[in-house]
């Protein structure tokens, strides 16, 4: 494989990790959603590049799904949702940004050390991809545990899924990649949006903003 | 077209077809009957599999001695729970705790859950198994939240978040297994199929196999409710409808254990890997002791028995981690006994909470006086789950403990301490629930006690006498597991 092909996939996968860090320190929701959309764009580029160098055109479907669904549709829906809920201005800080970033760096270091040492037996490209993918997964999980807001938890989950798709496309010729990504997208659309609706309509009994503010203790 | 006549495909097609049919049926009464009938038919297909296993299943399915145990158990408890569920849900509708609109898809989802669990057990593809377990989890998440109360939705959300973490770790492990198998087995499907994986496991890179197994153990261990990944389990059991608690405890946890066992078998074929045993034993022991201690502080009866499930999953993980023919035999037997006993207990708890209209242990007293049949069945079931003779759980726990003493005497000490701790907690709570002055409502129990008595009877029978063919069958599997 040419060095150029390797460098490009390296660059794209590294971009995903970098954007995971961006997700970690966004404490307001709109930029968080935008950062997630950007990460999804990087994912779809990365998958498309893999389709190119592995000569596996079916991966383009996965790239297309990532682009349309995760980079465009989901962010738009989420933006709308947080505007309707009037939570687009809230700032959430559960754990300080400093400690979270340090924990994130430690996780990336861990996954690099682990995967690079362990996977000396397999194809170099798959190896780098697995190391980056594990970093993205761990950073997403870190985000899910340090946030309390349901929207940020879901974004954390979706970034974990971005990491999984990266890992799956890196493994040469893995079956069911396209199917899995389709199933994942349906899962997200179905469950996440569905649970949001439940939480909003039934738990709060109303979408009236004043009452919901009272529920959150922001207004007497 | 031989595939359609195969009982193995029947186990998948019957629940799938029933689920589709059930989405079209609006009334709960008819739907409940179809649900029971479909579960029964699935169970019959599974029984057929015991005596007749035709070849020609294709590339995607696999029937061997190991998964047949799980399938028979799964479909049997699935059937009895569907019987219990029809009475329980009908009552919830009557008193208005559930509205018909909430239950519109309940029977259909029940069948989807059964189909997904059966697929996870039957499939020969690692990826497909992951998808099936995923589907089963999602269905249960929706069912846990069915009461739509604040607590139920909170429990469902927690289950969803922690379940997703497990899902992610397990998928990463599955991908790692593929990427380590791909250079040896070749591109595509074979590198994801159990039999080539096990056959070529000796040539895989041991280091990656190790890491993959850790991910799989953590991922599927979350589903099995092993400590420290158990946090979702008590909430999901307590807030969901009782039939779902029974299915979760009795079946879904087993499916997760099955997944871990399959990967353990792949690992066992490679001499260079770490022994997976100690990892599983540690998680098992921690679960046993932790759950035993937590039992004392529980005030909610369903949460109480949910912690007991964590303890028993710990025992099972410990037994399989210990390895060797005897411990594997004990693990399999314990899994079967726990499924039957625990789902029976949840049936009984369903009756109790229906009558008393509360889940608080403090508000339930004197059951044996007010409701002798129900009270004594519950007493017997709790005696069984505590691991006392003459019930089957005693046999299996005794085998686990004695093989632990034989191979790892030091580890047997915390095991026995953990078992005694939970024994104490179970009897402490049982005493106040079953004896003393009856409190609360003394309305007669109108639901049929048959499902719970049937489970208890089976456990009692195994405790007194295990039929010879069952013993030799379980022994055969135990040697397969290595």
Interface residues (C-beta under 8 A of the other chain):
Chain A: X114 X115 X117 X118 X119 X120 X121 X122 X123 X126 X130 X133 X134 X137 X140 X141 X144 X150 X153 X157 X160 X161 X163 X164 X167 X168 X170 X171 X172 X173 X174 X175 X176 X179 X180 X183 X187 X191 X195 X198 X199 X202 X203
Chain B: X125 X127 X128 X131 X134 X138 X141 X142 X145 X148 X150 X153 X156 X157 X160 X161 X164 X165 X168 X169 X171 X172 X175 X176 X178 X179 X180 X182 X183 X187 X188 X189 X191 X192 X205 X207 X208 X210 X211
